[in-house]
Amino acid sequence: MKMSQLADKILHDMVKDFIDTGNEFSSGTELLKQYPNEKEHIVFGAIALLESDGFVEVDYSDDAPQEMSLNMEAVRKCDEETFIKKGYALLKEIRSWL
């Protein structure tokens, strides 16, 4: 899977988890378990893409993402239905308008 596609999937999963449970946090270790067919550096690169676009905030330890928090501003800018359907590409477009 391409890094940007994986970033889209991670963001989608984080938002879905937030909507379902209210949890806005995720860990790099758990994401590696969620995507066992992806190489570690690809998962970490996808997380870095999300961070650079301002969709998540990441705490690092030993150059590896340990804890990520979903940026509520990203969620607030999109309505739930559109956000889940359009994912990462829509958020990047909305962010460019701001």
N, C-alpha and C positions, 0 to 999 in steps of 0.2 A: 504494500500500500504506500502511496506517496505521502510525504510528510504533511502536506497541506490537507490531504484527505483525512489523515489520522488526526490532525488538529481539529478538523471539523467534527469528527466523531467524538473526540474527547470533550469538546465544548458542548456538543449535543447531550452527551451522557451526564455531564456536570449540571447542565441546566435542568434536564429531566429529573435528576436526583434532587436538585433544589426545589423544584415544583412539587415533587412527590413527598419529600421528607423535610424540607427546610434546611437541609445540609448544604452549606456553601463551600465546604472544604473537601479536598482530596489529597492523596499522597502519591508521590512518584513511584514508590514501591508497589502500591496497590494498582496503579496504572500498568506497570510492567506485568502484573499477574493477570490483568484484564485483557491484555493484548500479548499473549504468549508467543504468537507467531511473528511478532515484530522485534527487530533488533533494538537493544537498549538505546543506542545513540539516535535511532529514528524516533522513538517515543520521547526521549529527552529533547530532541530537536523540535518536535511538534509542540511540546510544552513551551519551549523558548519562543516559538512563533506566536502562540497565544499571549504570552507575556509581552512580547514586543508590540503587539497590536492593542494591548491594554485590556484584554478580556479576563486575564487572571493575574494575580500577584503571587509570586513564587518565593519561598524561602529555600535557600540552598545550604547543603552541608557536604563538604568534600566534593564540590563541583557537581553535585547531583541534586535534582529537585526533590525536596523532602515533603514540603506541604504547599499546597496551592489553595488560594481562596478565589472564588468567583467574584468578579467585579460587578457589584450590584448596578452600577451605572449602565453596563452593557445589557443587563436584563431589563432595566427600566426603559431603555430606549426602544425596545421591541415588545410588541404584544406577544403573549405566550404562544399562540398558534403560529404566527408568522415566524417567530424565532426558531421553533422546533422544526418547522418545515424547510425553511431556507438555510438555517445554520450559519456557519462561519462566513460564507460569501456575502450574505445579506448584512451581517454586522460590519464587515469591512467596508461595504458601500455606505452604510449609514454613518460610520465613523468618518469617512472621507467628506461627507456633507457638513460635518460639524467643524 
